[in-house]
Amino acid sequence: MKKHLLVSLTLAATGLLGGCVTSTVDEMVFNTPTLENMEDASVVILGRRHASDYETEPDFIKCVGDHVRRGNGSVEIIGELEFMNALYPWFEPRTAPLRPADIDRLLLQPPVADKLAELKTEYMIWIDGSTVQTNASGSMSCGVGPGGAGCFGFGTWGNDSDYEATIWDFTDKAEVGRVSTSTSGQSYMPAVVVPIPIIAPVKGTACDSLGDQLLQFLSSGY
């Protein structure tokens, strides 16, 4: 039985040594996991890199995988590089499947079908997106004088993170859910003699937000 669920959540956070961060998460689930025990299956999280103007950062993909792994040790996460090496060249940017319907094409290749069976791959999660810097402003000057070296000024810049995770079920050969997060934050660099960066953890917040939603999805099969 199909289940449609749409959740939207907005969070704002500030830290003593961190800038302000705002995060919005949207979740749409078509089918929750039906496996009685996720210990009998594995999950791979991959980054989309077929666009010409950006790539989904490998460190972000690793961050999300680590977040899910820490949250539920029973969910086996296959590392992105390990998976791509094991199935080279089928998941390189030029050859990677773009739609769930492409799964059938992949499974017609005996080496691919055998390796996926060996890895017990049940869910494949594609993450598409990036973090970019925006609206930098301010100025800072540094120099050396009789009293020593120092800097004076003030700078500020923003960062926006936008990521979407698409969940594929390899057994049903279908898309079963999507999760997206939009996170923005403002960082500051005041300097009176010594520059003091006040960094907004934008990418880290996006990783935690996306990881929490994927963890909730994968853990619902228990």
N, C-alpha and C positions, 0 to 999 in steps of 0.2 A: 504494500500500500504506500503510495507516494505521500510525502508530507512536505508542505511548503511552509517555510518559516522565514520571516524577515525581521531582523533585529537591527536597530540602530542605536549606538551608544556614543556619547560624547563625554570626554574626560579632559579636565584641565589640571595641570600640576606645576608646582614651582618648588625649587630647592634653594637652600641657603647659598650654595655655590653654583647653581644652575639657573639658566634662563627659564622663561615661561614656555610651557609646551601644551598644546591643545591637540587632542586625538579624537577622531571619529571612526567608529567601526561599523560596517554594515555586513550582515550575514544573511545568506539565502541558502537554505538546505532543502534539497529535493527528496533525498533518501538518507536516513541515518544508517550507520553500519549495522549489518544484519548478522555478522559473525558472532558466534557465542563467545569466542575467545580470540582476541587480537594477537595472542601469543603465537597463534598458528599462521600468522601473516606478517608481512613487512610493508613499510611505507617508504617511498622515496620522494624527496622534495627537491625539485629542480628549478633553476632560474631560466626565464625566457631571455634569449639573447639574439633573436632574429631581427630586431628593429635596427635601423641604420644609425639612429641618433642617440641611442643609449643602450646599456646592458644592465640587467638585474645583477647587482653586485654579489659575487660569491660569498663575501663575508656576511652579508645579510641572510643568504640562504642557510649558511652554517649556523648563524645566530638563531633562526627560527627552529631549525632541527634540534639544536641543543636545548632550546626552551621546552619543546615538546618532550624530549628525552628526560629532562629533569623533572618535568611535571608528572610523567607516567612512565616508569622504567619498563613496563610490560609492553609498550609500543616500540617495536624495533624500527629504528630509522636507519636507512641505508644512506651513507654519505654520498653527496652529489658526485664528487670526483671518482669515488669507487664505482658508482653505478655507471657513469659515462665511460670509464675505462673498460668495464666488463662488457659493455654493449657497443663499443666503438665499431663503426662510425654512425650507428643508427640514431643516436641522440645528440649529434653535433648540430649547431644552429641551422645548417642547410638541410639536414635530413630529419630533424626531430618532428614528431607528429604534432599537427596544429589543432586537430579535432579528434574527439573520441572515436569517430568512425575510422580514423587511421589505424586504430589498434588492430583491426582485422588484417590490414595490410602488413603490419609488423609481424603478426603471429604466423603469417605464411612463410616467414623466413625461419627455418628450423633452428639455426643458432640463437636467434632472438627468443623464440618460444621456449627453447630448452633452458636458456639462462634465466628468463623470467620465472620459469617454474622452479628452478634451483634456488633462486632468491626468495621465492614465495611472495612475490610482489602482488599485493592486493589493492593498494591505493597509490596513485601517482598524483602528486600535488605540484602544479605549475605555479610559480610566483612570477608575476610580471610587474615591473615598476622600477622606480629609482628615487634617490634623494638628491635634490638640487639646492644650490645656494641662491638666495634672492636678496634684493634690496639692501645691498651693502652701502653704508654711509659713514661719515665722520672722517677724522684725520688724526694723525699722531706724528710727533717729531721726537727724535732722539739725538742726543749730542753728548760731547765730553767737554767739561769745563774744569776750572781750577778746583771746584769742590767734588769732582768725580763725574761719573756718567749717569745719565738719567733720561727718562722719556716723559712726555706730557701730551695728553690728548684724550680722545674718546672715539671709539669705533663701535659700530653695531651692524649686525647682518642677520638675515633670516635663513632658515632652512625649511624646505617642504619635502615631506616623504609621502609618496602615493604608491601603494602596492595592492595588488589583487591576487588572491590565491584561488585557483580553480582545481577542484577535486575530481579526479577520475577514478571510477571503479573498474578495475581490470577484469573482474569476473562478469559483471553486467555490460562491460564495454560502453559505459555511459558516464556523462557528467552528473555528479550527485550533489554538488554544492559549490558555493562561491563565498569567499570572505574578502572584504576589502578594508583597508585602513588608510585614512588621510591624516597626517600628523604635521603640524607646523610649530615652529618655535623661533624665538628671538634670542640671539646671543649678544654679549656685550664685552667690550675690552676697554675699561677705564685705565688710565695710566697717570699716576703722579709719582714720578721717579721710576717705579717698577710697574710694568703692565700686568694687570690681573684679569685673566680670561674668565668670564662667567658664561659657560657653555650650556646651551639648551640640548638635552639628550634626545634629539628628534628621532634619529634612526633607531636608537635603542628602545624608545617608547613604541615606535612602529613595530619593531620586532616582538616586543612583549605583547602588544595588542593582538597582532596576527597569530602569534604562537598560542595565546590563551584560547582564541576561538577555534583553532585547529585542534588543540588538545581536547577541548570540550566535544568537538565532533567525533574524534577518534575514540575518546573514552566512553561515548554513549553506546558503544557496541557491547559493553560489559553487562 
